[in-house]
Amino acid sequence: MKNTLLVTAILASLVPTAQATVNVYKDDANQVDLYGRAYAAYIYQDGKGIESDGRSDSYFRTGFKASSNLNGDLTALGHIEMQFESRDNSDANSESKTRLLYAGLKNDGGQLTFGRNYAADEIIADWADAGTTNYSGNPALGNLGRQANILKLEAKMLDDNLNLVAHVQPESSVDASTGKNSQSSYALGGVYGFDFGLELGATYTGVMTESYVANLDYDRSTILVAARYKLKGLTASIVGDSTSVDTPNTAGAKDGNDWMAYELSLAYSLDKLTGTVTYKQRDTDTINDNTVDQTALGLAYKFNGNFRLVTEYVIDGVDGEEDQWHMAARYDF
């Protein structure tokens, strides 16, 4: 039996290495791994004379992944990930949040989990999240991202070329302090990967939100289709979104009507340098101009497997919005 002391592992994590995680504990049946990221970032954006031109976008993220063999290839698993944010000069305004918190079972064919997790549509929405800084995300798409009370099934088939995913989210409080708003959702999708670098994927998501105070609801359905191609240092992807809003009673103008959207990304890595170009657009019915129209140019220099310097310039084409310049130092372990 082999045991690894927690203190030793944490101290070892401070030494730059190429590994993605730090093993905290391991024996014949159990394993606990630690990982994390320190992201020290600055954003410059014209405040138009009424707001500060600069702000912090820094955070520290850490998580534990644990597993325990139960019988044969059946394994119990648990995962928690926390984030601590520093957005301005005041310590009082620093925030912490739980990004992931779930547990479940897995075997060679897939896994079943419950808790705070990524919704099923993230399997392809993540392809467009290819920028170098924290700016990146999916502002144009109707994907759910991370959600509470997600019962999620993931399965692999056809020699792992086909990945299937589905989730069900029972009615869950949106605002835990009052419990006056709730959301439930479901989604299913899949990705097929070819042996020449091409991947194709699609998901369908239904979302039902209800306000008990106003006795109003907001129902929508979103179809995502995507393609991604990898060739040596090049990665190119496109994710398209067609969303139908059935009862837009509680949503704002941007989200309260049907929309079409897409997000494009192109990344090329040469040795330690990576350049990225992303474009995100949403065309919402009943609104003449695009409600999302962003182009971003990014650059990252990776000193080793742990440390990198990153920057990204965001050109925002929506009226009234200003461009942004992101700069950061990032350390992963």
Disulfide bonds with the S-S distance in Angstrom:
none
